[in-house]
Amino acid sequence: MRPNPYNAEKRRRELDKKKKKEEKKLKKALGKETGGFDEENETVEESPEKNDAAD
């Protein structure tokens, strides 16, 4: 008997959801450590000096 492809897809979606949740948790923890986490954009802000040096 072959496995149902729907069940495999459902399992994959559940794992993706779980993975995204873990990544969000890690990003939030990283931001708390560095103090530069912007929750709206979900990015770590860089100081303006670094941006000027790159230009």
C-alpha positions as a Markdown table, in Angstrom:
| # | Residue | x | y | z |
|---|---|---|---|---|
| 1 | Met | 0.0 | 0.0 | 0.0 |
| 2 | Arg | 1.4 | 3.4 | -1.0 |
| 3 | Pro | 1.6 | 6.3 | 1.4 |
| 4 | Asn | -1.0 | 9.0 | 0.9 |
| 5 | Pro | 0.6 | 12.1 | -0.8 |
| 6 | Tyr | -1.8 | 14.4 | 1.1 |
| 7 | Asn | -0.5 | 13.2 | 4.4 |
| 8 | Ala | 3.1 | 13.8 | 3.3 |
| 9 | Glu | 2.2 | 17.3 | 2.2 |
| 10 | Lys | 0.4 | 18.0 | 5.5 |
| 11 | Arg | 3.4 | 16.8 | 7.5 |
| 12 | Arg | 5.7 | 19.0 | 5.4 |
| 13 | Arg | 3.5 | 22.0 | 6.1 |
| 14 | Glu | 3.5 | 21.3 | 9.8 |
| 15 | Leu | 7.3 | 21.0 | 9.9 |
| 16 | Asp | 7.7 | 24.3 | 7.9 |
| 17 | Lys | 5.3 | 26.1 | 10.3 |
| 18 | Lys | 7.3 | 24.7 | 13.3 |
| 19 | Lys | 10.6 | 25.7 | 11.7 |
| 20 | Lys | 9.4 | 29.3 | 11.0 |
| 21 | Lys | 8.2 | 29.6 | 14.6 |
| 22 | Glu | 11.6 | 28.5 | 15.9 |
| 23 | Glu | 13.4 | 30.9 | 13.6 |
| 24 | Lys | 11.3 | 33.8 | 14.8 |
| 25 | Lys | 12.0 | 32.8 | 18.4 |
| 26 | Leu | 15.8 | 32.8 | 17.7 |
| 27 | Lys | 15.6 | 36.1 | 15.9 |
| 28 | Lys | 13.8 | 37.7 | 18.9 |
| 29 | Ala | 16.4 | 36.2 | 21.3 |
| 30 | Leu | 19.2 | 37.5 | 19.2 |
| 31 | Gly | 17.7 | 41.0 | 19.1 |
| 32 | Lys | 17.3 | 41.0 | 22.9 |
| 33 | Glu | 21.0 | 40.2 | 23.2 |
| 34 | Thr | 22.2 | 42.8 | 20.8 |
| 35 | Gly | 19.5 | 45.4 | 21.5 |
| 36 | Gly | 19.0 | 46.2 | 17.9 |
| 37 | Phe | 16.0 | 44.0 | 16.9 |
| 38 | Asp | 13.2 | 45.8 | 15.1 |
| 39 | Glu | 10.1 | 43.5 | 15.4 |
| 40 | Glu | 8.1 | 45.3 | 12.7 |
| 41 | Asn | 10.8 | 44.6 | 10.0 |
| 42 | Glu | 12.1 | 41.5 | 11.7 |
| 43 | Thr | 15.7 | 42.6 | 11.0 |
| 44 | Val | 18.6 | 43.6 | 13.1 |
| 45 | Glu | 19.3 | 47.2 | 12.7 |
| 46 | Glu | 22.9 | 48.3 | 11.8 |
| 47 | Ser | 24.5 | 51.5 | 13.0 |
| 48 | Pro | 24.6 | 54.4 | 10.5 |
| 49 | Glu | 28.4 | 54.4 | 10.6 |
| 50 | Lys | 28.6 | 51.0 | 9.1 |
| 51 | Asn | 26.2 | 52.0 | 6.3 |
| 52 | Asp | 28.3 | 55.1 | 5.5 |
| 53 | Ala | 31.4 | 53.0 | 5.3 |
| 54 | Ala | 29.8 | 50.6 | 2.8 |
| 55 | Asp | 28.9 | 53.5 | 0.4 |
